[in-house]
Amino acid sequence: MFSTFIENFITKKYYLLLLSGLGTTLTVTAMASLIGIILGFVLVLMQIIVLPKKFIWLQKILNRISIFYIDLIRGTPVMVQLTFIWIVVFGSISVPRILVGGIAFGLNSGAYMAEIIRSGIRSIDKGQMEAGLSMGLNRLQTFRYIIIPQAFKNILPSFVNEIIALIKETSILCVIGGIDIMRAGDIMISNTGNAVYPLIIVAICYLSLTTFFSFIMRKIENKIKTSGDKIC
């Protein structure tokens, strides 16, 4: 049975379908990560921004919008969000599925990234802000040059976990007809009548991606830690 599947895998060029699905998964993950990081920072700024007293009403509105968005996204399944964006938001226009997936997963990831970034910033002692202001820096400069670099070290492990979660979440892109790794596996199952080997191949692909990404991020984390120790 295995030899027959391998023969079909090569002669019927299922490997090309799998490579195409791999490219889709990586592209959607990259798009979603970029959108998620940017949106996460925006949502955090909406919560921690300090405006002049005459604009305190605007500060409260931004804060509530940010909290509402995070609660909404974290409280609903990502499949529902993906389907809603595909059918309702882009239902009347022609948009590539890969772009819809990147946007949907990015909007979802933004809520989780915001919580990761916020927790990282809160882990920094408030005295760091006071120290920056006493050195002549304004709040924005202190936030940029003192708070963010320290917070980044703290959130890196959680950041890696979120990216890995994104890679695995893209497996539901097949819901809207996207040809990702999982969809490629489904096609192989339908055409060969064998579910074992396609699913094993799909699992190996996801495991390889997450393992490779984790390895790279550990290297980066260790390098940052080593650099910090040298400075100290």
Secondary structure, DSSP 8 states (H G I E B T S, - for coil): -HHHHHHHHHHTTHHHHHHHHHHHHHHHHHHHHHHHHHHHHHHHHHHH----GGGHHHHHHHHHHHHHHHHHHHTS-HHHHHHHIIIIISTTS---HHHHHHHHHHHHHHHHHHHHHHHHHHTS-THHHHHHHHTT--HHHHIIIIIHHHHHHHHHHHHHHHHHHHHHHGGGGGGGT---HHHHHHHHHHHHS--HHHHHHHHHHHHHHHHHHHHHHHHHHHHHHHHHHHH-
